[in-house]
Every structure is written in structure tokens, then in C-alpha cells.
Amino acid sequence: MKNKMKVSKTILKRIKNVTSNGKVIVMSTSAQHLASNKSKRRRMAAKNYVTMAPGDVSKIKKLI
């Protein structure tokens, strides 16, 4: 019997959803780190959910 790969817990925390078409929804970056140096408009824009780049999706799906 083969050993199964464990699910990466850190990846699961970063992913919001996987759509039926296979797109991975994640929180956009730069929302929290060094936020005091960023304008409010920039911080609010960074809190939106975005789709992950197609090149990264294949790597992420192996870890899920």
C-alpha cells in the first residue's frame, strides 16, 4: 500500500475557495505587512480576493 501525501496546512489557510472551473481564489497580498506606510486606499484594495495565476495553480493543487 502506498503512503498518501499529507495536505499542506499552510496552503489550506491561504486558499479561500476552488471554483468548479479549477480556479483558485486567494486573498491578495500586501494587506497586513508594513501597513502603516501604505495609504488607506492601497490597504483597502489589497483586502479583495483574487484568482491565483495559472502557473501557480498546478503546484498548489498537488499540495491540497
N, C-alpha and C positions, 0 to 999 in steps of 0.2 A: 504494500500500500504506500502510495506517495505521500510525502508531507505536503500539507496545504500551506500557502503563503498567508501570513497574518495581515490583517488590514492595518494600514498605517493610520494611527490615531491622529497624528498631526494633520494629515491630509483631510480627514473627515471633519476636523474642526474648521478648516479653511473653506470647505466647499459648502455652498448654500443648497444647491439643487443640481440634478442632472435631468435635462429635458428629455422628452420622448425621441427627439431627433439626435440625441447624443451630445448636445452642447452642455458644457459645464459652467454653472453660474457661480461666481465668486464675488467677494467684496473687493472693490477697487483698492489699490494700495495708497499709502501716504496719508491715511486718515488720522493716525494717532501719533506717530513718532515725530518729535520736534514740532508739535502742532502750534506752539506759541509763536513761532517765526512765520507761520503761514497766515494768509488773510482768511477771514471768515468765509468768504465766497469760495476759496480754494478748498477749505476744510469741508464745507457742506457738499461741494461737488464730489469729493472723494468718498463720501458715505454711500454712494449708489452702488448697486450690483451691476456687474459687467460679465460678459461671456469671456471665457478663457480662450487664449489664442489656440488655433487648431493644432499647431505643432506641439504644444504642451499637453493637450488633451490625451494623446496616446500614451504618454508617460504616466499621467495621473491615473488613467483607467487601470493600469497594471497594479497600482498600489491600493486601489479600492477593493 
